């Protein structure tokens, strides 16, 4: 070819942008991974905007095949009614449909007939409902039949008779009557002749029944012509005189019959239970000397649980011959109830004059009163030194006074007659801070035969003092060398923490008490005997301090030995850089940190002479021989250190300082020896050089 635009490419072609051949013959969209034929805007992976010729077969996914078998199109399913498909073979004949008659029901007249299919489309079951027809009209009556002919006359009958009549007197106002109790030929007439009407009543308005008289209607009045109740004495119009209703009792001694007379009220609906159901009464009783009298009030409790047999009324209240009132009975054995408020007060006379006090009841409270029932303040005492209440219960609050009412203190607790106030309990002290309107709260206790007093104080601003009544801090504990607080023991380990400004609270005999104390300004942080101090074990990051100094007094030490071969010992160690977890705890959430250092197990096994610098964790029992690493030479594959227990091992890096110093000394000594050797060699070399020079001069 001589076409200058013809290029022959051999090997791979790398095109990093879109490719266009001709105007739109071939377009490769490298941005969207699409190819277009006769289009520069392909909508799919391959977009042909013209006819397409496929020589063999065409497949779309795994569901559609065209010409895979010559002349056939295969698809997983078709959509549409298939009306445009040609040469589609007919399917096999389906099963024949069936029709059956189900139920036939007669419907109400006037309703529509219906047919429903209770089966399926291929096995129909028709249920019919056929309504009744309307009712027909009534038919016409038939004609009457003709009368028969008369019979012949009979013989003459016997003569009729009338018997002796009976005569009965009927009730007044009824009708007279005559009836035939015989027959038509032998009549017996019975006459009923009523009494005449009753005459007018006489002057007696009561009905006599044996030795009793009674009325069943109306009211009875004595001293009035218009009684307003069943029984009334006196009239509204009466302006003078006093009306009494006197009931004269019996004349029997109190020992024989204490009740003299009284009034009984009864509402029982069963006459046989009168006195046993629905009965209340007011009874005048004789006093013990047969001359005085008492007034007793009775009510009838319910007879529920008795089977309806009733129970006697019970004495509830008595006003005795001296005027004293006693109330008995009720759910709690005694009940005295004032409706809509009321006042109970007592007045008595002494050499100091008329005295007394009382209680006024109103709504949901009661208030103190004076002897005349007037509301007053500070006149009622609950109990006394000799007679005291057992318990005092309050649902909400107990107030002793308003904050501004008086100075001094109010007390709650146990008292002692020899001191002013209480011996043990709570004291509220009014103070002059802010103008006598502020308060402190003291808790007091009593150690019998030893001491008593204010043990804890909350001052006006809320500071709490223990051992001081003027705390300067939110919690101020002041007790000399015993100004200490204890926390614990905790439930998991029995540990106790002593915190305060005090003397040493730890003991060689106790492995549970740790302390944080201040002596003369120094801070002492001590774990319990034979225990450790853990810092940043559960949380935290670096420990920062700006102090120095570790005890190293020769007087503290014994069994001293010089360190030897320190360099050889240090050469056994394998310093590493690593990513270290904070703890072995499963709930450890802090990020690991990058460190450089040594492995406790390497020191333990590779340099046994340094084991005193390694502190295995609790419950550790290291095996004698160092475990083998899973991959030899790979320090990131840890051996099995399960014998070292669940807790972390520690290394005393400070202890390595002495070995580093000794190693430097050893290296220095070796260096000096080598320097001496070098100096000697230099002298020998100089001597040899001189001799060589001398020989050269001789040769020349």
C-alpha positions in Angstrom: 0.0 0.0 0.0 1.1 3.5 -0.8 -1.5 5.2 1.5 0.5 7.5 3.8 -2.2 7.1 6.5 -1.8 3.4 6.6 0.0 2.1 9.6 1.0 -1.4 10.5 1.2 -2.1 14.2 2.8 -5.2 15.6 2.6 -6.2 19.2 0.6 -4.5 21.9 -1.0 -1.0 21.6 -1.5 1.1 24.7 -4.1 3.9 24.2 -4.9 5.9 27.4 -7.7 8.0 26.0 -10.8 7.4 23.8 -10.3 6.0 20.3 -12.3 7.1 17.2 -12.0 5.4 13.8 -13.6 7.4 11.0 -16.5 9.7 11.7 -18.3 7.1 13.8 -17.2 3.7 12.4 -15.6 2.6 15.6 -15.5 4.5 18.9 -13.9 3.2 22.1 -15.0 5.0 25.3 -12.2 4.3 27.8 -13.8 6.4 30.5 -17.0 4.2 30.7 -15.5 1.0 29.3 -17.9 1.0 26.2 -17.5 0.3 22.5 -19.7 1.9 19.8 -20.2 0.8 16.1 -21.7 3.6 13.9 -22.2 5.7 17.1 -19.9 7.9 19.3 -22.2 7.7 22.2 -22.5 4.0 23.2 -25.1 3.2 25.8 -23.8 -0.3 26.7 -20.6 -2.3 26.7 -21.2 -2.9 22.9 -23.6 -0.6 21.1 -24.3 -1.3 17.4 -26.3 1.5 15.7 -27.0 -0.5 12.5 -27.6 -4.1 11.4 -25.6 -6.9 13.0 -24.6 -10.2 11.4 -23.7 -13.1 13.7 -22.3 -16.0 11.7 -22.9 -18.8 14.3 -24.8 -18.2 17.5 -25.5 -15.3 19.9 -25.8 -15.7 23.7 -27.0 -13.2 26.3 -25.8 -14.2 29.7 -26.7 -17.8 30.5 -30.5 -17.5 30.0 -30.8 -16.6 26.3 -29.3 -18.5 23.3 -29.9 -17.7 19.6 -28.9 -20.3 17.0 -27.0 -22.4 19.5 -29.1 -25.1 18.0 -29.6 -24.2 14.4 -32.9 -22.3 13.8 -33.9 -22.2 17.6 -34.2 -19.5 20.1 -33.9 -20.6 23.8 -34.8 -18.5 26.8 -35.5 -19.1 30.5 -38.9 -17.5 30.3 -41.0 -15.2 27.9 -43.1 -12.1 28.8 -46.2 -11.1 27.0 -49.2 -13.0 25.6 -47.2 -14.8 22.9 -49.5 -13.6 20.1 -46.7 -12.7 17.8 -44.9 -16.0 18.1 -45.2 -18.2 15.0 -44.8 -22.0 14.4 -45.2 -22.6 18.1 -46.2 -26.2 18.7 -49.4 -26.9 20.6 -49.1 -28.2 24.1 -50.6 -31.4 25.4 -54.4 -31.4 26.1 -55.3 -30.5 29.7 -57.6 -32.5 32.0 -61.3 -32.0 31.3 -63.2 -29.5 33.5 -66.1 -30.8 35.7 -69.3 -29.2 36.9 -71.3 -30.5 39.9 -74.4 -29.3 41.7 -73.7 -28.3 45.4 -76.5 -27.1 47.7 -80.0 -25.9 46.9 -81.4 -23.4 49.4 -84.9 -21.9 49.6 -84.6 -18.1 50.0 -87.1 -15.6 51.5 -90.0 -14.5 49.4 -89.1 -11.4 47.4 -85.3 -12.0 47.4 -83.2 -12.6 44.2 -82.1 -16.0 43.1 -78.4 -16.6 43.1 -75.8 -19.2 41.9 -72.3 -19.2 43.4 -69.3 -21.5 42.6 -67.9 -23.0 45.8 -65.4 -25.1 43.8 -62.6 -24.1 41.5 -62.4 -22.9 37.9 -61.7 -26.5 36.6 -63.9 -28.3 39.1 -67.0 -26.1 39.6 -69.6 -26.7 42.3 -72.7 -24.6 41.9 -74.8 -23.7 45.0 -78.3 -22.5 44.2 -80.6 -20.2 46.2 -84.2 -20.1 44.9 -86.6 -17.7 46.7 -90.2 -18.7 47.8 -93.1 -17.4 45.7 -95.5 -14.7 47.0 -98.4 -15.8 49.2 -101.6 -16.4 47.1 -105.0 -14.7 47.7 -107.6 -16.3 50.0 -110.2 -18.6 48.4 -114.0 -17.9 48.5 -116.3 -19.6 51.2 -118.5 -22.5 50.1 -122.4 -22.3 50.2 -124.4 -23.5 53.3 -126.2 -26.8 53.2 -130.1 -27.1 53.5 -132.0 -27.7 56.9 -133.4 -31.1 57.7 -137.1 -31.8 58.4 -138.7 -31.5 62.0 -139.0 -34.5 64.2 -142.2 -35.8 65.9 -143.4 -34.4 69.3 -142.3 -36.2 72.4 -144.3 -37.4 75.5 -145.2 -34.9 78.4 -142.5 -34.6 81.2 -142.8 -35.0 85.0 -143.8 -31.9 87.2 -140.9 -29.6 88.4 -140.0 -29.1 92.1 -138.3 -26.4 94.3 -136.3 -27.5 97.4 -135.5 -25.6 100.6 -133.4 -22.5 99.9 -130.1 -21.5 101.8 -129.6 -18.0 102.9 -126.0 -16.6 103.5 -125.0 -13.1 104.8 -122.5 -11.5 102.5 -119.9 -8.8 103.1 -121.0 -5.2 103.4 -121.0 -3.4 100.1 -121.2 -6.6 97.9 -124.1 -7.4 95.5 -127.0 -9.7 96.5 -127.3 -12.9 94.5 -129.5 -16.0 93.9 -128.1 -19.2 92.4 -129.7 -22.6 91.6 -127.6 -25.3 93.2 -130.2 -27.9 92.0 -131.4 -28.8 88.5 -133.9 -27.3 86.2 -136.6 -29.7 87.3 -135.6 -29.9 91.0 -134.4 -26.3 91.8 -132.6 -25.4 95.1 -132.1 -21.6 95.4 -129.1 -20.2 97.4 -129.5 -16.6 98.5 -126.6 -14.3 99.5 -127.8 -11.1 101.2 -125.0 -8.6 102.0 -124.6 -6.8 105.4 -125.4 -3.2 105.7 -122.7 -0.5 105.5 -120.5 0.1 108.7 -121.6 3.0 110.9 -119.4 6.1 111.6 -116.3 5.7 113.9 -116.4 6.5 117.5 -113.8 8.8 119.4 -111.2 6.0 119.8 -108.4 6.5 117.2 -106.4 3.4 118.1 -107.0 -0.2 117.3 -107.3 -2.6 120.1 -105.5 -5.9 119.8 -105.7 -8.0 123.0 -104.0 -5.8 125.6 -102.2 -3.7 122.9 -103.4 -0.7 121.0 -101.8 0.6 117.8 -102.0 2.9 114.8 -100.7 2.0 111.4 -100.9 5.5 109.8 -100.5 9.1 110.6 -98.4 11.0 113.3 -99.1 11.2 117.1 -98.6 14.5 118.8 -98.6 15.5 122.5 -98.8 19.2 123.1 -99.3 19.9 119.4 -102.1 19.6 116.9 -99.7 19.3 114.0 -97.1 16.6 114.7 -94.4 16.5 112.1 -93.0 13.1 112.9 -94.5 9.7 114.0 -94.2 10.9 117.6 -93.8 14.5 118.7 -93.8 16.2 122.0 -94.4 20.0 122.1 -95.3 22.6 119.5 -93.4 25.2 117.6 -95.8 27.8 118.9 -95.0 27.0 122.6 -93.3 30.0 124.3 -93.2 28.9 127.9 -92.5 25.8 130.0 -90.2 22.9 129.4 -91.3 19.6 127.8 -89.8 16.4 129.1 -90.2 12.8 127.9 -89.8 10.8 131.1 -89.2 7.0 131.0 -89.5 5.5 134.5 -87.2 2.6 135.0 -87.4 -0.4 137.3 -86.6 -0.6 140.9 -84.1 -3.4 140.9 -80.6 -3.2 142.3 -77.6 -2.7 139.9 -76.2 -6.1 140.7 -79.4 -7.7 139.6 -80.3 -5.6 136.5 -77.9 -2.7 135.7 -80.1 -1.3 132.9 -82.9 0.9 134.3 -84.5 2.2 131.2 -83.8 3.5 127.7 -84.7 4.0 124.1 -84.2 1.2 121.4 -83.9 1.8 117.7 -84.4 -1.1 115.4 -84.5 -1.5 111.6 -84.5 -5.3 111.2 -86.6 -6.6 108.4 -87.1 -9.9 110.1 -89.3 -9.8 113.2 -87.6 -12.9 114.8 -84.3 -11.0 114.7 -85.4 -7.9 116.6 -82.7 -7.1 119.1 -80.1 -9.2 117.0 -80.0 -7.2 113.8 -80.0 -3.4 113.0 -80.5 -2.4 116.7 -79.1 0.7 118.4 -80.1 1.9 121.9 -79.5 4.5 124.5 -79.6 3.1 128.0 -79.7 4.7 131.4 -77.6 2.5 133.7 -77.3 2.5 137.4 -74.0 3.6 138.9 -72.2 1.3 141.4 -73.8 2.9 144.5 -77.4 2.5 143.1 -77.9 6.3 143.3 -76.0 7.7 140.4 -76.6 7.0 136.8 -74.7 6.5 133.6 -75.8 6.9 130.0 -74.6 4.2 127.6 -74.8 4.1 123.8 -75.0 0.8 121.8 -74.8 0.0 118.1 -75.3 -3.3 116.3 -72.3 -4.7 114.3 -73.0 -6.6 111.1 -74.0 -10.2 111.4 -72.0 -11.2 108.3 -70.5 -14.7 108.9 -73.2 -15.8 111.4 -75.4 -17.3 108.7 -77.9 -14.5 109.3 -78.7 -15.4 112.9 -77.9 -11.9 114.1 -75.7 -10.6 116.9 -76.4 -8.5 120.0 -75.8 -4.7 119.9 -72.5 -3.6 121.6 -71.8 -0.8 124.1 -69.7 1.8 122.3 -69.7 5.0 124.5 -70.5 5.7 128.1 -70.9 9.0 130.0 -70.5 7.9 133.6 -71.9 9.4 136.8 -68.9 11.7 137.1 -69.2 13.1 133.6 -66.2 11.3 132.1 -66.6 10.2 128.5 -65.3 6.8 127.4 -65.4 5.5 123.8 -65.0 1.8 123.2 -65.2 -0.5 120.2 -64.4 0.4 116.6 -61.9 -1.4 114.3 -59.0 -0.4 116.5 -60.9 -0.9 119.7 -61.4 2.8 120.2 -62.5 5.5 117.8 -63.4 9.2 118.5 -64.4 11.1 115.4 -65.1 14.8 114.9 -66.9 15.7 111.8 -66.1 19.0 109.9 -63.4 20.0 112.5 -63.8 20.6 116.2 -61.9 21.4 119.3 -61.1 19.3 122.4 -59.7 21.3 125.4 -59.3 21.0 129.1 -59.4 23.7 131.8 -58.3 23.1 135.4 -57.6 25.4 138.3 -54.4 25.3 140.4 -52.7 27.7 142.8 -51.2 29.4 139.8 -54.7 30.1 138.3 -56.7 28.6 135.6 -54.6 26.4 133.3 -55.2 24.1 130.4 -54.7 23.3 126.8 -56.4 21.6 123.9 -56.3 20.5 120.3 -58.3 22.0 117.4 -59.0 19.8 114.4 -59.5 21.2 110.9 -59.2 19.7 107.4 -56.1 17.5 107.4 -54.4 18.8 110.6 -54.7 19.7 114.2 -53.3 22.7 116.1 -52.7 23.5 119.8 -55.2 25.7 121.7 -55.3 27.3 125.1 -57.7 26.2 127.9 -60.6 28.0 126.2 -60.1 26.4 122.7 -58.4 29.4 121.2 -55.5 28.7 118.8 -52.2 29.3 120.6 -48.5 28.5 120.3 -46.2 26.5 122.6 -48.9 25.4 125.0 -49.2 21.6 124.2 -46.5 19.0 125.1 -46.5 15.5 123.6 -45.5 13.3 126.5 -43.3 14.3 129.5 -40.2 13.3 131.2 -42.0 10.6 133.1 -44.6 9.7 130.5 -43.4 9.3 126.9 -44.6 8.1 123.5 -43.1 4.9 122.1 -42.6 5.9 118.4 -43.2 8.9 116.3 -43.9 8.3 112.6 -44.0 10.9 109.9 -44.8 10.3 106.2 -43.3 13.6 104.9 -41.5 16.1 107.2 -41.1 17.1 110.8 -40.5 20.8 111.5 -39.3 22.1 114.8 -39.5 25.8 114.1 -38.9 28.4 111.3 -35.3 29.3 110.6 -35.7 32.8 112.1 -37.7 32.1 115.2 -35.1 31.8 118.0 -31.4 31.3 118.7 -29.8 28.3 120.3 -30.3 24.8 119.2 -33.1 22.3 118.4 -32.4 18.7 119.2 -33.5 15.2 118.1 -32.2 12.2 120.0 -31.5 10.8 123.5 -31.3 13.3 126.3 -29.6 13.3 129.7 -31.0 15.4 132.6 -27.5 16.5 133.5 -26.6 18.2 130.2 -28.3 20.9 128.2 -29.7 19.3 125.0 -29.2 15.7 123.9 -26.6 13.1 124.6 -26.7 11.4 121.2 -28.6 12.4 118.0 -28.9 15.5 115.8 -28.5 19.1 116.8 -29.6 22.1 114.7 -27.7 25.1 115.9 -28.8 28.6 114.9 -25.8 30.9 114.3 -25.2 34.6 113.9 -23.7 34.2 110.5 -25.9 36.3 108.2 -27.8 37.9 111.1 -28.9 35.0 113.3 -30.6 33.3 110.4 -28.1 30.6 109.5 -27.8 27.1 110.8 -25.2 24.4 111.5 -26.1 20.7 111.8 -24.2 18.5 114.3 -24.3 14.7 114.8 -23.7 13.8 118.3 -22.8 10.4 119.8 -22.2 9.0 123.3 -19.6 6.4 124.4 -20.8 5.4 127.8 -18.3 6.3 130.5 -15.8 7.6 128.0 -17.0 10.6 126.0 -19.9 12.3 124.2 -20.3 15.3 122.0 -20.4 16.7 118.5 -18.7 14.1 116.2 -19.7 15.5 112.7 -20.6 19.1 111.7 -22.0 20.5 108.5 -21.5 24.3 108.7 -23.4 27.0 107.0 -21.6 26.8 103.6 -21.9 23.0 103.4 -18.4 22.1 104.5 -18.3 18.9 106.5 -16.1 18.5 109.5 -15.2 15.3 111.4 -13.2 16.1 114.6 -13.7 19.9 113.9 -16.7 22.2 114.2 -15.2 24.7 111.8 -14.2 22.8 108.7 -12.3 24.8 106.1 -12.8 22.3 103.2 -15.7 20.3 101.7 -14.5 17.4 103.9 -12.2 18.3 106.8 -11.0 15.5 109.0 -9.0 16.6 112.1 -7.9 14.2 114.8 -4.2 14.8 115.4 -2.0 11.9 114.3 -5.2 9.9 113.6 -6.6 12.3 111.0 -7.3 9.5 108.6 -10.1 7.9 106.6 -10.3 4.3 105.6 -11.9 2.9 102.4 -12.8 -0.7 102.1 -12.4 -3.6 102.5 -13.4 -4.2 98.9 -15.4 -7.3 98.2 -13.1 -8.8 95.5 -9.7 -8.8 97.3 -10.4 -7.4 100.9 -8.1 -4.5 100.2 -8.2 -1.3 102.5 -6.8 2.1 101.6 -5.9 4.6 104.4 -5.8 8.3 103.3 -5.1 11.3 105.4 -2.6 13.4 107.4 -1.5 10.8 110.0 1.2 8.4 111.2 2.0 5.1 109.4 -1.1 2.9 109.2 0.6 -0.1 107.4 1.9 -3.1 109.3 4.3 -5.9 108.5 1.5 -8.2 109.8 -1.1 -6.9 107.4 -1.1 -7.5 103.6 -4.3 -5.7 103.0 -3.8 -2.1 104.2 -2.2 0.4 101.8 -1.8 4.1 102.5 -1.5 7.5 101.1 -0.5 9.9 104.0 1.1 13.2 104.7 3.5 13.5 107.6 5.4 16.8 107.8 4.4 17.7 104.2 6.0 14.7 102.7 3.7 12.3 100.8 4.0 8.6 101.6 2.5 6.2 99.1 2.9 2.6 100.5 1.4 -0.7 99.4 0.6 -3.3 102.0 3.2 -5.7 103.3 4.7 -7.8 100.5 2.5 -6.1 97.9 3.3 -3.9 94.9 2.5 -0.4 93.6 0.8 -0.5 90.1 0.9 2.9 88.3 -1.1 3.4 85.1 -2.2 -0.3 85.2 -5.8 0.3 84.2 -5.6 3.7 82.5 -3.2 6.5 81.8 -0.1 7.1 79.7 3.3 8.2 80.8 4.4 8.8 84.4 6.0 12.2 84.7 8.0 13.3 87.7 10.6 16.0 88.4 12.3 14.6 91.5 15.4 12.4 92.0 17.0 10.2 94.5 16.8 6.5 95.4 18.0 5.2 98.8 21.5 3.7 98.3 23.0 4.1 101.8 25.8 1.5 102.5 24.3 1.1 106.0 21.3 -0.5 104.4 23.3 -3.1 102.5 25.0 -6.4 103.3 26.7 -9.4 101.6 28.2 -7.0 99.0 30.0 -8.6 95.9 31.9 -7.0 93.0 30.4 -7.5 89.6 32.6 -9.3 87.2 32.4 -10.1 83.5 29.7 -7.4 83.1 30.5 -7.0 79.4 30.1 -10.7 78.7 26.7 -10.6 80.6 25.5 -7.6 78.6 26.5 -9.3 75.3 24.0 -12.0 76.2 21.1 -9.5 76.0 19.1 -8.7 72.9 17.9 -5.1 72.9 14.9 -4.6 70.6 12.4 -2.0 69.3 8.8 -3.2 69.6 5.1 -2.2 69.9 3.9 -3.0 73.5 0.5 -3.5 74.9 -0.2 -1.7 78.2 -1.4 -4.8 80.1 -2.5 -8.5 79.5 -6.0 -7.7 80.6 -8.8 -8.7 78.2 -10.5 -5.4 78.6 -7.4 -3.3 77.8 -8.5 -0.7 75.3 -5.5 1.7 75.3 -3.4 1.8 72.1 -0.1 0.0 72.2 3.1 2.2 72.4 6.4 2.0 70.7 9.3 1.2 73.0 12.9 0.0 73.0 14.1 -2.4 75.7 14.6 -6.0 76.7 12.4 -9.1 77.1 12.0 -10.3 80.6 12.0 -14.0 79.5 15.2 -13.4 77.4 17.0 -12.0 80.5 15.7 -14.9 82.6 16.9 -17.7 80.3 19.8 -16.1 78.4 21.5 -14.3 81.3 20.6 -16.2 84.5 23.0 -14.1 86.5 20.5 -11.2 86.0 17.4 -13.0 87.2 17.3 -10.8 90.3 16.3 -8.0 87.9 13.3 -9.9 86.6 10.0 -10.0 88.6 7.6 -12.6 87.3 3.9 -11.8 87.8 1.6 -13.4 90.4 1.0 -17.1 89.9 4.0 -17.4 87.6 6.0 -20.7 87.7 8.6 -20.4 84.8 9.8 -23.7 83.3 13.5 -24.4 83.7 14.4 -24.4 80.0 13.5 -21.6 77.6 10.6 -22.6 75.3 11.4 -23.1 71.6 10.2 -20.3 69.2 7.7 -21.5 66.6 9.9 -20.1 63.8 13.7 -20.2 64.6 15.2 -16.7 64.2 11.8 -14.9 63.9 11.6 -12.7 67.0 8.0 -11.7 66.2 6.9 -15.3 66.8 6.7 -15.7 70.6 7.4 -19.0 72.3 4.9 -20.6 74.6 5.2 -18.6 77.9 2.0 -19.9 79.5 4.1 -21.1 82.6 4.7 -17.4 83.3 1.1 -17.0 84.5 -1.7 -14.5 83.6 0.1 -11.4 84.8 2.9 -9.3 83.4 6.6 -9.8 84.3 8.6 -6.7 85.2 12.3 -5.8 84.6 14.3 -3.5 87.0 16.1 -1.5 84.3 17.8 0.6 87.1 19.7 -2.6 88.1 21.3 -2.7 84.7 23.1 0.7 85.4 25.7 -1.0 87.6 26.4 -3.6 84.9 26.8 -0.8 82.3 29.2 1.0 84.5 31.2 -2.1 85.2 31.2 -3.0 81.5 32.6 0.5 80.7 35.3 0.0 83.3 36.2 -3.4 81.9 36.3 -2.0 78.3 38.4 1.0 79.6 40.9 -1.3 81.3 41.1 -3.4 78.1 41.5 -0.2 76.1 44.3 1.0 78.2 46.0 -2.3 77.9 45.6 -2.2 74.1 46.9 1.4 74.1 50.0 0.3 76.0 50.5 -2.5 73.5 50.1 0.0 70.6 52.6 2.4 72.2 55.1 -0.5 72.6 54.5 -1.5 69.0 55.0 2.1 67.9 58.4 2.2 69.7 59.4 -1.1 68.0 58.3 0.1 64.6 60.2 3.4 65.1 63.3 1.4 66.1 62.9 -0.8 63.1 62.5 2.2 60.8 65.7 3.8 62.2 67.6 0.6 61.7 66.4 0.3 58.1 67.5 3.8 57.6 70.8 3.2 59.1 71.2 0.1 56.8 70.3 2.1 53.8 72.9 4.7 54.6 75.5 2.0 54.9 74.6 0.5 51.6 74.9 3.9 49.9 
